[in-house]
Amino acid sequence: MAEDLSYWTLAEVMKSEAENRAFSKQLRAMTAALVNSRLAKQISEDQYAARRKRADEEAEECRRGRQRLIAEIRRRGSGAGVRQLK
């Protein structure tokens, strides 16, 4: 997410933040499924390590994007929406 958020409307920023939260939830579910597949010995240790590394990288990018979005929402001082963001 390298876009300049200052050109976005507050509604667009908040929509993107909501989409980011949904994506984060999907990533957590995929990581849980990955762990379960390794525990069930459906994938090798090497496959698990490679997929886990990729999942961790995606999760970190998701966190960075969320931080940028929250910072932009707070910068704009959107009232009640700001207090709810963590």
C-alpha positions as CSV (number, residue, x, y, z in Angstrom):
1,M,0.0,0.0,0.0
2,A,2.1,2.8,-1.3
3,E,-0.7,5.1,-2.3
4,D,-1.0,8.7,-1.0
5,L,-4.0,8.5,1.3
6,S,-4.4,12.2,1.5
7,Y,-6.2,12.1,-1.9
8,W,-8.8,9.6,-0.6
9,T,-12.0,10.6,1.1
10,L,-12.5,9.6,4.7
11,A,-15.1,7.1,3.6
12,E,-12.6,5.5,1.2
13,V,-10.0,5.3,3.9
14,M,-12.5,3.8,6.4
15,K,-13.7,1.3,3.8
16,S,-10.1,0.3,3.1
17,E,-9.5,-0.2,6.8
18,A,-12.6,-2.4,7.1
19,E,-11.4,-4.4,4.1
20,N,-7.9,-4.7,5.7
21,R,-9.5,-6.1,8.9
22,A,-11.4,-8.7,6.8
23,F,-8.2,-9.7,5.0
24,S,-6.4,-10.0,8.3
25,K,-9.1,-12.3,9.5
26,Q,-8.7,-14.4,6.4
27,L,-5.0,-14.6,6.9
28,R,-5.4,-15.8,10.4
29,A,-7.8,-18.5,9.2
30,M,-5.4,-19.6,6.5
31,T,-2.6,-19.7,9.0
32,A,-4.6,-21.9,11.3
33,A,-5.4,-24.2,8.4
34,L,-1.7,-24.4,7.5
35,V,-0.8,-25.3,11.1
36,N,-3.6,-28.0,11.2
37,S,-2.4,-29.4,7.9
38,R,1.1,-29.7,9.2
39,L,-0.1,-31.3,12.5
40,A,-2.0,-33.8,10.4
41,K,1.2,-34.5,8.5
42,Q,-0.6,-33.5,5.2
43,I,2.4,-31.3,4.2
44,S,6.1,-31.7,4.8
45,E,8.2,-29.5,7.2
46,D,9.8,-27.8,4.2
47,Q,6.4,-27.0,2.6
48,Y,5.1,-25.7,6.0
49,A,8.2,-23.5,6.5
50,A,7.9,-22.0,3.0
51,R,4.2,-21.4,3.3
52,R,4.5,-20.1,6.9
53,K,7.2,-17.6,5.8
54,R,4.9,-16.3,3.0
55,A,2.0,-16.1,5.4
56,D,4.1,-14.2,7.9
57,E,5.2,-11.7,5.2
58,E,1.6,-11.2,4.1
59,A,0.5,-10.6,7.7
60,E,3.2,-8.1,8.3
61,E,2.2,-6.2,5.1
62,C,-1.4,-6.3,6.3
63,R,-0.3,-4.8,9.7
64,R,1.7,-2.1,8.1
65,G,-1.3,-1.2,5.8
66,R,-3.6,-1.1,8.8
67,Q,-1.3,1.2,10.7
68,R,-1.2,3.6,7.8
69,L,-4.9,3.6,7.5
70,I,-5.5,4.1,11.2
71,A,-3.0,6.9,11.3
72,E,-4.8,8.6,8.4
73,I,-8.2,8.2,10.1
74,R,-6.8,9.7,13.3
75,R,-5.0,12.5,11.4
76,R,-8.4,13.5,10.0
77,G,-10.0,13.3,13.4
78,S,-13.1,11.3,12.5
79,G,-14.7,11.5,15.9
80,A,-16.2,8.2,17.2
81,G,-14.5,6.2,14.6
82,V,-11.1,7.2,15.9
83,R,-11.8,6.1,19.5
84,Q,-12.8,2.6,18.3
85,L,-9.6,1.9,16.3
86,K,-6.8,0.1,18.1
